[in-house]
């Protein structure tokens, strides 16, 4: 049996454990991995074959979502958090190229309504990476073989605009980078 210790020194908090293999703390079908080239959270799941990420770093993803439902008539930005101000949600990147975005919502926007997701680079909308889910669609994706290049220190976020009568929904995204 492992023992975890939480300590605070000089304004930082650390967690240590006496377990030799931290992976035993998670269920067998859900493993967190810190291997590969991405410094963002990574998820390895044997129960979702379309989302398998190898330890070799063959795919690099930025992913997240809204922890609360977003109602109709709102504009929010998703990244390190969800916020109506882009500067509060954006993520600072290392040099990379965005190749694809995938978005989804817990429910469709409704007849005549839409959810529009737009990739933001340094606070500016990129017209290549725009996904609109309308009527009964709950998900969508867009790819670009050329991609959108980011330099060290550039910022990324995803803008979500919900039409005025759109259903209240939770939203999630994943962004593939190379």
Number of C-alpha atoms within 10 A of each C-alpha: 5 11 8 10 9 9 10 9 7 5 5 7 9 9 9 10 12 11 13 8 9 12 13 11 11 10 8 11 10 14 17 13 14 14 13 15 13 16 13 12 14 21 17 17 17 14 11 10 9 8 12 14 19 15 14 9 14 11 17 22 22 21 20 19 21 19 11 11 14 21 18 19 15 14 19 19 27 29 24 17 17 23 17 14 14 24 15 15 20 25 20 16 15 14 13 17 15 23 18 19 25 18 24 22 22 14 16 21 25 19 13 11 18 25 30 17 28 21 24 21 18 17 17 14 16 14 10 13 22 20 21 18 22 20 14 14 17 20 20 17 18 14 16 12 8 9 17 17 14 19 12 10 12 17 21 27 28 31 27 23 21 25 20 12 15 24 22 19 21 16 23 17 22 18 21 18 20 16
